[in-house]
Amino acid sequence: MHNPVALVVDDEAQMVSIIKFALETQGFECLTAKNTTEAWSVIQHHRIDLAVLDVMLPNGSGVELTKKIRHSHLKFPIILLTALGDEDDRIAGLEAGADDYVTKPFSPRELALRALAAVRRYSDHNISAAINLGNLTIHIAEAKAYWNNTQIDLTETQVRLLAVLARNHNDVVSHREILAQVWNTNETSGGREMIKTSIYRLRRDLTAQGIGDIEILSVRSRGYSMKIASQNDS
């Protein structure tokens, strides 16, 4: 099995060196870029298993690069580096398809361990069976969801969120569980608001596509639960 290849994108040479060293201690091979143009060139010419992107880059943003990666249907985990307190950037990045975020200043070892966990999670997802629940089918590896055999137009983050709720349908999934399973983080600062925003957008997008039978319920102080109105419990 090959060592996972990480792309580190940051315009600060010292930060790149710190991240690169931390990742290499966990068995990663590292490629680097200083801006979004260089990063995209690396992505097009190399196999990438993980990307660590600074949100603020000289010729663009990590969020926009995340969107470009996901719109190109590339399947590897993305971790964003954000400044302390930039909640809007975190939410925008996660909605764009990032898997996790780390707030500066951060522990290099923690970042490396999160990176390793994200790669393992993607590997696990690639061998996971589809989730079938009533008229809903979710293919984890392809990050696609279907209703009555018609694909639902959702982001990868939305598919992961829907999958977590579907696996635990009719049960309450806690905020902490959602953060861990969808975004691979235990950092709760701003987490509930981020989940609330993501749930709102998921409900909105399902309704806009005429899917009213999927009910996502907020359970006060506990988390969220999903029910499918048309499902006949056996």
C-alpha positions in Angstrom: 0.0 0.0 0.0 1.4 3.4 -1.0 2.1 6.2 1.5 -0.7 8.8 1.4 0.2 11.9 -0.5 -0.7 15.3 1.0 -0.8 18.6 -0.8 0.0 21.6 1.5 -1.0 25.0 0.2 0.2 28.1 2.1 2.1 31.1 1.1 4.2 31.2 4.4 7.3 29.0 3.9 7.7 28.4 7.7 4.1 27.3 8.0 4.5 24.9 5.1 7.7 23.4 6.7 5.9 22.9 10.0 2.9 21.2 8.5 5.1 19.1 6.1 7.2 17.8 9.0 4.2 17.0 11.1 2.5 15.1 8.2 5.7 13.2 7.3 5.9 11.9 10.9 2.6 10.2 10.3 3.8 8.6 7.0 2.6 11.1 4.5 4.6 12.1 1.4 4.1 15.9 0.9 3.8 18.2 -2.1 3.6 21.9 -1.7 2.2 25.0 -3.4 2.1 28.7 -2.5 -1.1 29.7 -4.2 -4.2 28.3 -5.9 -2.7 28.3 -9.4 0.3 26.2 -8.3 -2.0 24.0 -6.2 -4.3 23.2 -9.2 -1.3 22.3 -11.3 -0.1 19.9 -8.7 -3.5 18.3 -8.4 -3.7 17.8 -12.2 -0.3 16.1 -12.4 -0.2 14.0 -9.2 -2.2 11.6 -7.2 -3.5 13.4 -4.1 -4.9 11.7 -1.0 -5.3 14.8 1.2 -5.1 18.6 0.8 -4.4 21.1 3.6 -5.4 24.5 2.4 -4.9 27.9 4.0 -8.1 29.9 3.6 -6.2 33.2 2.7 -4.0 32.8 -0.3 -2.3 35.4 -2.5 -4.3 34.9 -5.6 -7.5 33.4 -4.3 -8.9 31.5 -1.3 -8.8 27.9 0.0 -12.6 28.0 -0.1 -12.7 28.7 -3.8 -10.1 26.0 -4.5 -12.2 23.6 -2.5 -15.2 24.4 -4.7 -13.1 23.8 -7.8 -11.8 20.5 -6.5 -15.3 19.3 -5.6 -16.9 20.5 -8.9 -14.2 18.5 -10.7 -15.5 15.4 -8.7 -12.1 14.7 -7.1 -12.4 12.5 -4.1 -9.9 13.3 -1.3 -10.3 14.9 2.1 -9.7 18.6 2.4 -8.6 20.4 5.7 -8.8 24.1 5.8 -6.6 26.3 8.0 -8.5 29.4 9.3 -7.7 32.3 11.6 -9.2 32.3 15.0 -12.8 33.6 15.0 -13.3 33.4 11.2 -16.6 31.4 11.6 -17.9 32.6 8.3 -14.9 31.2 6.5 -15.2 27.9 8.3 -18.9 27.5 7.4 -18.3 28.6 3.8 -15.4 26.1 3.5 -17.4 23.2 4.9 -20.4 24.0 2.7 -18.0 24.1 -0.3 -17.0 20.5 0.5 -14.1 20.7 3.0 -14.0 17.8 5.5 -12.5 19.6 8.5 -10.9 22.8 9.6 -8.1 23.7 12.0 -7.9 27.1 13.7 -4.6 28.9 13.9 -2.6 28.7 16.1 -2.8 24.9 16.1 -0.9 21.8 17.2 1.0 20.4 14.3 0.6 16.9 15.7 -3.1 17.3 16.1 -3.4 18.5 12.5 -1.4 15.4 11.3 -3.5 13.0 13.3 -6.7 14.7 12.0 -5.3 14.3 8.5 -4.5 10.6 9.0 -8.0 10.1 10.4 -9.6 11.9 7.4 -7.7 9.7 4.9 -8.7 6.5 6.8 -12.3 7.7 6.9 -12.3 8.1 3.1 -10.8 4.7 2.7 -13.5 3.2 5.0 -16.2 5.1 3.0 -14.9 3.6 -0.2 -15.7 0.1 1.0 -19.0 1.0 2.7 -22.2 -0.5 1.4 -24.9 1.8 0.1 -27.6 3.0 2.6 -31.1 2.1 1.5 -34.0 3.6 3.4 -37.4 3.6 1.8 -37.1 5.6 -1.4 -33.7 7.0 -0.3 -30.4 5.5 -1.5 -27.0 6.9 -0.5 -23.7 5.7 -2.1 -21.0 6.8 0.3 -18.0 6.2 -2.0 -19.5 8.3 -4.8 -20.9 10.9 -2.4 -24.3 10.6 -4.2 -27.8 10.3 -3.0 -30.9 9.2 -4.9 -34.7 9.5 -4.3 -36.8 7.1 -6.3 -33.7 6.3 -8.4 -33.2 10.0 -9.4 -30.0 11.7 -8.2 -30.5 14.5 -5.6 -28.4 17.6 -6.3 -26.4 17.9 -3.1 -22.9 18.8 -2.1 -20.6 16.1 -0.7 -20.9 17.6 2.8 -24.7 17.4 2.5 -24.5 13.8 1.3 -22.4 12.9 4.4 -24.8 14.8 6.7 -27.8 13.0 5.1 -26.0 9.6 5.5 -25.3 10.1 9.2 -29.0 11.0 9.8 -30.1 8.1 7.6 -28.0 5.5 9.4 -29.6 6.6 12.7 -33.1 7.3 11.3 -35.8 7.8 14.0 -33.0 8.2 16.6 -31.5 11.5 17.8 -28.0 12.2 16.5 -26.1 14.5 18.9 -24.3 17.6 17.8 -21.0 16.1 18.8 -21.7 12.9 16.8 -22.6 15.0 13.7 -19.4 17.1 14.0 -17.3 14.0 14.4 -18.9 11.9 11.6 -19.5 14.7 9.0 -16.6 17.0 9.6 -14.2 14.8 11.6 -13.8 17.3 14.4 -14.5 17.5 18.1 -14.1 21.2 18.2 -17.5 22.5 19.4 -16.8 26.2 19.3 -19.3 27.5 16.7 -20.2 23.9 15.9 -23.9 24.0 16.7 -24.4 27.1 14.5 -22.5 25.4 11.7 -24.7 22.3 11.9 -27.8 24.5 12.1 -26.8 26.3 8.9 -26.0 23.0 7.1 -29.3 21.4 8.2 -31.2 24.5 7.0 -29.5 24.3 3.6 -30.1 20.6 3.3 -33.8 20.9 4.1 -34.0 23.8 1.6 -32.3 21.9 -1.2 -34.4 18.7 -0.6 -37.6 20.8 -0.6 -36.6 22.6 -3.8 -36.2 19.3 -5.5 -39.7 18.2 -4.5 -38.5 15.8 -1.8 -40.9 16.5 1.1 -41.0 13.0 2.6 -37.6 13.4 4.3 -38.2 15.1 7.6 -35.2 16.4 9.5 -36.3 17.3 13.0 -34.5 19.5 15.5 -34.5 18.0 19.0 -33.9 20.8 21.5 -30.5 20.7 23.2 -29.9 17.2 21.9 -29.3 17.1 18.2 -31.3 16.1 15.1 -33.4 13.2 13.9 -34.5 12.1 10.4 -37.8 10.4 9.5 -39.1 9.3 6.1 -42.8 9.9 5.9 -43.4 7.4 3.1 -41.4 4.6 4.8 -43.3 1.6 6.0 -41.6 0.2 9.1 -41.4 -3.5 9.0 
